[in-house]
Amino acid sequence: MYRTLIVDDEPLMRTYLANNTAAICPYFAVTGVACDGREAMELLQKQNFDLVITDIRMPEMDGIGLAKYISEAFPHIKIIILSGYNEFEYARSALKYHVTDYLLKPLNDNALADVLMNVKEQLAADSRHNASLTVFPENINPEELGSLFLSAVLEEDPGQMYSLYDKLMEHGLFSEGQLFCIMLIYPDGPDLLLSGNTAPDMTAWQLKLWKLCQDYCRPRHLLSAKSNDGDIYLLLAASDEAHLHKLASHVFQELTNAATAFHFPRLLASCGQISSDLSEFSYSAKTAYAAAALSLLNKKPPFSQEQYLENKEIILQIQETCAILYQDYLSSSREKLMVDFPLYTAFFRDAPSAAALLQYGTYLLHYICSRSHIKLHYKKAAYEALFTAVDRLLPTGNFTESLLTDALHGSICALLSPDKPARISESQQIAENARKYILSHYQEQISLSQIAEEIGVNSCYLSDIFHKYMGEPYSRYLLRIRMEQAARLLKENPGEKVYKIAERTGFVSSKHFIAVFKKYYGTTPSAYVYR
């Protein structure tokens, strides 16, 4: 499908085109929406597009200015101008900027369908032309040809696919009657992050995995390729389904063993639909991606299409919810995102944890980034926001629905504006300020009223919102922090006097400290050291 950017300052027109373009012409998917030329310029730098449909009259930068920018910076992108009858001559002036076509408002679905089909033919012709210009060196090896072939499969470029397929047949990499499937393999993001890695580390591990897969596949004459989004795919072939399943398990196990030797994070893999038809290879890659959702259900990899079909109902519910959030992302509606996120957190509400938040959070981010082909800077900002939120929640052990929603909302808002932190509510900020104050002053004799005075709010109000956002009352949170720090100090300093530990954790007397510690841990401080 061709990636389409809608640019219009009228909300109704933006919404209509965003929701109906794919239905009017299924070759096009709206992967970006902007309200004026300036916002469109930002998206063009952030994502990859094949077509821009833009209104001509807009504030900030109009359609003519945008067309000029696109023709100079992204000459491969096709442009459709929308204009009113009284703007026809003005719209014609955009033709010098290689505008592909124009449509008059009010829009007619049939007219839009005709224009889109014309654009589709032009894009396909460009693809065929580029393929015909591709000259392969005489000394290129079959594995390199295979990687180019698999890349063409992932990009759904049939011209390149068929020409390369014939060359690979000549080299004996393919044979008649074989069955094929595409395998997606990737590092487990939650496992990587819970091991102390960061967002940039995730990208680094993905590149290391790509090198590992290349080194593994080359001597075994397996084809591997990396998509524009960094996902790694392998093409597996066997004489029948049973052997193909065995091959998938064998390849995954050997890659896992090799990864373990290099201290990689846990690997995951999913397999697409099995087929012998070359025209269905791209569909196998899509179904491999769909089966990756089985990781959310804690299934054992490599995930097969049979497992996917067994769990299809819940996976479709997850993907439908992701699609709703994706539409919110397209419309840059932060408020709508906040409203819709509980639909998503409902899938792991009954077992909230850092691992669950990371699993569902990274899956949602990948879903959005792959559909809109988000560039690396924006991806890193979004993942970093998610991981920072998890780091903040992990020591507290509190994963209430409101906190889960805030964490997911912050990551997607960072995807919208990586250099602008997501705005949080005033009450949430007050709770966060109180939490920071406690962590900085738990060694002192502090009270709720003292913290409230420091922050500048009513103590009753602070008590309510602290409990709401932190998942436990102020007093219990303070006690837990003091007890955890006391336990750490006792283990690290076994010879330290108990009264010293009491002083360092905010207790006025060792007697009171010992009584509280015994009630909390079920043993005295002295006995705890040697437990």
Summary of the structure (lengths in Angstrom):
residues: 531
radius of gyration: 28.1
end to end distance: 61.8
largest distance: 88.7
contacts: 1720
relative contact order: 0.06
helix: 63%
strand: 10%
